[in-house]
Amino acid sequence: MAKKNFVSNSTESVRMFKSNFLESLSKVHYFVPLIIFVPVILACSYFAYDRNIGILNYIWLFLAGLFVWTLTEYIMHRFVFHFVPKAKWALRLHFIFHGVHHDYPSDAMRLVMPPSASIPLATGFYFLFNAMLPANYIFGFFPGFILGYLVYDISHYAIHHFNFKGAFWKKIKQHHMLHHYQDPTKGYGVSSPLWDKVFSSDFIKKQDD
């Protein structure tokens, strides 16, 4: 029988660092990503207009960015956040980045990505996509990608703290709760179960008799 992982449903934050400065970098209120990244979406959209990429190009690039985010979310959650290394220092990093969330899934201050991680990641993705796309197309693609990230971050907070009444969000919440409380090797999609279905990491649904 597999060893049961430690799980606390406390909404309070467990201390991870002796340094108050480092500790502060590991916590964030759920609205902070909106304050940081909504202006990024608006600025990129303005540059798309200013560089005259065209409304149709903007729309399909924006939708493409949203779509690519869903795959990025899945890949990062499954292959980066859930990669368990063997070295002690690497295990410590794993706990800091994601292990703490599985041990304390209701920790209200560690449900969205802190700026200390989200800003460097967003910057890296910006330069990556800018190098891959035709000139100025980044200003249509990146706003969609960032909106996808914001939907993921805010919905992740909501999934852990809100009681949904609509059937759609109830299913989204159930999918993520199964990942936490039934099998963490399945259900890597947070904002959508799409890629879990594509890559066969979805939960097996019980058949009605």
C-alpha positions as a Python dict, from the first residue, in 0.01 Angstrom:
ca = {
    (1, 'M'): (0, 0, 0),
    (2, 'A'): (138, 340, -100),
    (3, 'K'): (242, 577, 175),
    (4, 'K'): (-16, 851, 228),
    (5, 'N'): (123, 1198, 171),
    (6, 'F'): (94, 1462, 442),
    (7, 'V'): (-189, 1706, 371),
    (8, 'S'): (-301, 1999, 585),
    (9, 'N'): (-621, 2187, 505),
    (10, 'S'): (-515, 2491, 707),
    (11, 'T'): (-554, 2822, 521),
    (12, 'E'): (-248, 2960, 703),
    (13, 'S'): (100, 2959, 549),
    (14, 'V'): (374, 2729, 672),
    (15, 'R'): (708, 2908, 701),
    (16, 'M'): (961, 2793, 438),
    (17, 'F'): (1256, 3030, 491),
    (18, 'K'): (1445, 3166, 790),
    (19, 'S'): (1496, 3490, 597),
    (20, 'N'): (1196, 3725, 622),
    (21, 'F'): (1281, 3863, 278),
    (22, 'L'): (1283, 3521, 109),
    (23, 'E'): (968, 3425, 298),
    (24, 'S'): (791, 3735, 166),
    (25, 'L'): (888, 3644, -192),
    (26, 'S'): (715, 3304, -155),
    (27, 'K'): (373, 3453, -71),
    (28, 'V'): (132, 3657, -278),
    (29, 'H'): (-230, 3775, -269),
    (30, 'Y'): (-441, 3636, -552),
    (31, 'F'): (-506, 3979, -709),
    (32, 'V'): (-134, 4066, -752),
    (33, 'P'): (-99, 3883, -1089),
    (34, 'L'): (-387, 4096, -1221),
    (35, 'I'): (-212, 4416, -1114),
    (36, 'I'): (111, 4307, -1283),
    (37, 'F'): (-11, 4140, -1602),
    (38, 'V'): (-331, 4318, -1708),
    (39, 'P'): (-115, 4621, -1798),
    (40, 'V'): (107, 4386, -2001),
    (41, 'I'): (-196, 4268, -2198),
    (42, 'L'): (-307, 4627, -2258),
    (43, 'A'): (42, 4745, -2356),
    (44, 'C'): (94, 4459, -2602),
    (45, 'S'): (-251, 4521, -2751),
    (46, 'Y'): (-164, 4888, -2797),
    (47, 'F'): (163, 4798, -2970),
    (48, 'A'): (-29, 4557, -3195),
    (49, 'Y'): (-245, 4851, -3300),
    (50, 'D'): (49, 5091, -3325),
    (51, 'R'): (252, 4847, -3540),
    (52, 'N'): (-56, 4790, -3757),
    (53, 'I'): (-59, 4410, -3750),
    (54, 'G'): (-430, 4414, -3838),
    (55, 'I'): (-740, 4315, -3643),
    (56, 'L'): (-771, 3969, -3801),
    (57, 'N'): (-406, 3891, -3729),
    (58, 'Y'): (-452, 4014, -3374),
    (59, 'I'): (-756, 3793, -3317),
    (60, 'W'): (-605, 3469, -3446),
    (61, 'L'): (-272, 3538, -3274),
    (62, 'F'): (-454, 3612, -2947),
    (63, 'L'): (-649, 3286, -2971),
    (64, 'A'): (-329, 3100, -3062),
    (65, 'G'): (-163, 3244, -2751),
    (66, 'L'): (-452, 3125, -2535),
    (67, 'F'): (-429, 2777, -2687),
    (68, 'V'): (-52, 2755, -2645),
    (69, 'W'): (-91, 2858, -2281),
    (70, 'T'): (-317, 2557, -2212),
    (71, 'L'): (-44, 2322, -2337),
    (72, 'T'): (227, 2516, -2151),
    (73, 'E'): (26, 2492, -1829),
    (74, 'Y'): (-6, 2115, -1870),
    (75, 'I'): (362, 2057, -1958),
    (76, 'M'): (492, 2272, -1674),
    (77, 'H'): (261, 2116, -1417),
    (78, 'R'): (327, 1759, -1523),
    (79, 'F'): (694, 1759, -1619),
    (80, 'V'): (841, 2049, -1420),
    (81, 'F'): (635, 2092, -1102),
    (82, 'H'): (585, 1718, -1055),
    (83, 'F'): (938, 1612, -1140),
    (84, 'V'): (1078, 1467, -817),
    (85, 'P'): (1460, 1480, -807),
    (86, 'K'): (1686, 1270, -585),
    (87, 'A'): (1942, 1522, -460),
    (88, 'K'): (1851, 1683, -126),
    (89, 'W'): (1903, 2038, -252),
    (90, 'A'): (1686, 1964, -555),
    (91, 'L'): (1416, 1812, -337),
    (92, 'R'): (1420, 2133, -136),
    (93, 'L'): (1363, 2332, -455),
    (94, 'H'): (1083, 2095, -556),
    (95, 'F'): (911, 2153, -221),
    (96, 'I'): (946, 2531, -254),
    (97, 'F'): (805, 2541, -607),
    (98, 'H'): (522, 2289, -580),
    (99, 'G'): (555, 2036, -299),
    (100, 'V'): (436, 2288, -41),
    (101, 'H'): (114, 2335, -237),
    (102, 'H'): (36, 1963, -221),
    (103, 'D'): (113, 1949, 150),
    (104, 'Y'): (-85, 2268, 221),
    (105, 'P'): (-337, 2294, -67),
    (106, 'S'): (-556, 2550, 114),
    (107, 'D'): (-273, 2793, 191),
    (108, 'A'): (-436, 3115, 68),
    (109, 'M'): (-102, 3291, 11),
    (110, 'R'): (54, 3023, -209),
    (111, 'L'): (-217, 2952, -466),
    (112, 'V'): (-103, 3193, -736),
    (113, 'M'): (250, 3223, -870),
    (114, 'P'): (454, 3489, -686),
    (115, 'P'): (606, 3769, -898),
    (116, 'S'): (953, 3640, -810),
    (117, 'A'): (872, 3343, -1038),
    (118, 'S'): (602, 3472, -1274),
    (119, 'I'): (791, 3779, -1400),
    (120, 'P'): (1113, 3591, -1497),
    (121, 'L'): (904, 3314, -1658),
    (122, 'A'): (689, 3561, -1851),
    (123, 'T'): (1000, 3746, -1967),
    (124, 'G'): (1159, 3424, -2086),
    (125, 'F'): (847, 3318, -2276),
    (126, 'Y'): (820, 3665, -2433),
    (127, 'F'): (1170, 3647, -2582),
    (128, 'L'): (1118, 3284, -2687),
    (129, 'F'): (796, 3355, -2875),
    (130, 'N'): (932, 3681, -3017),
    (131, 'A'): (1222, 3486, -3168),
    (132, 'M'): (982, 3232, -3322),
    (133, 'L'): (715, 3465, -3461),
    (134, 'P'): (726, 3712, -3753),
    (135, 'A'): (804, 4074, -3669),
    (136, 'N'): (550, 4236, -3434),
    (137, 'Y'): (328, 3925, -3417),
    (138, 'I'): (432, 3886, -3053),
    (139, 'F'): (201, 4178, -2970),
    (140, 'G'): (-101, 3973, -3072),
    (141, 'F'): (18, 3636, -2943),
    (142, 'F'): (157, 3735, -2603),
    (143, 'P'): (-161, 3903, -2469),
    (144, 'G'): (-354, 3580, -2533),
    (145, 'F'): (-81, 3374, -2367),
    (146, 'I'): (-78, 3603, -2061),
    (147, 'L'): (-459, 3603, -2038),
    (148, 'G'): (-443, 3222, -2032),
    (149, 'Y'): (-194, 3243, -1746),
    (150, 'L'): (-419, 3483, -1552),
    (151, 'V'): (-721, 3256, -1601),
    (152, 'Y'): (-510, 2966, -1471),
    (153, 'D'): (-381, 3157, -1167),
    (154, 'I'): (-712, 3312, -1059),
    (155, 'S'): (-915, 2998, -1130),
    (156, 'H'): (-661, 2799, -925),
    (157, 'Y'): (-726, 3024, -627),
    (158, 'A'): (-1101, 3006, -682),
    (159, 'I'): (-1098, 2626, -714),
    (160, 'H'): (-944, 2596, -368),
    (161, 'H'): (-1158, 2859, -195),
    (162, 'F'): (-1490, 2904, -373),
    (163, 'N'): (-1798, 2682, -384),
    (164, 'F'): (-1919, 2686, -742),
    (165, 'K'): (-2283, 2647, -839),
    (166, 'G'): (-2241, 2613, -1217),
    (167, 'A'): (-2187, 2265, -1362),
    (168, 'F'): (-1883, 2371, -1569),
    (169, 'W'): (-1682, 2507, -1277),
    (170, 'K'): (-1793, 2223, -1052),
    (171, 'K'): (-1634, 1980, -1298),
    (172, 'I'): (-1317, 2190, -1317),
    (173, 'K'): (-1295, 2193, -936),
    (174, 'Q'): (-1361, 1820, -907),
    (175, 'H'): (-1086, 1751, -1160),
    (176, 'H'): (-830, 1946, -957),
    (177, 'M'): (-946, 1813, -621),
    (178, 'L'): (-899, 1458, -750),
    (179, 'H'): (-543, 1557, -842),
    (180, 'H'): (-483, 1668, -483),
    (181, 'Y'): (-676, 1411, -283),
    (182, 'Q'): (-694, 1099, -501),
    (183, 'D'): (-402, 1070, -743),
    (184, 'P'): (-139, 1343, -801),
    (185, 'T'): (-7, 1151, -1104),
    (186, 'K'): (-323, 1240, -1296),
    (187, 'G'): (-525, 1553, -1365),
    (188, 'Y'): (-245, 1800, -1441),
    (189, 'G'): (-470, 2046, -1622),
    (190, 'V'): (-597, 2312, -1380),
    (191, 'S'): (-793, 2553, -1597),
    (192, 'S'): (-890, 2279, -1845),
    (193, 'P'): (-881, 1897, -1856),
    (194, 'L'): (-818, 1907, -2235),
    (195, 'W'): (-458, 1788, -2239),
    (196, 'D'): (-523, 1524, -1971),
    (197, 'K'): (-765, 1368, -2217),
    (198, 'V'): (-518, 1401, -2507),
    (199, 'F'): (-224, 1252, -2315),
    (200, 'S'): (-425, 992, -2118),
    (201, 'S'): (-361, 1141, -1775),
    (202, 'D'): (-728, 1200, -1700),
    (203, 'F'): (-911, 1024, -1419),
    (204, 'I'): (-1105, 711, -1509),
    (205, 'K'): (-1472, 790, -1486),
    (206, 'K'): (-1688, 530, -1310),
    (207, 'Q'): (-1945, 375, -1538),
    (208, 'D'): (-2305, 372, -1423),
    (209, 'D'): (-2452, 28, -1377),
}
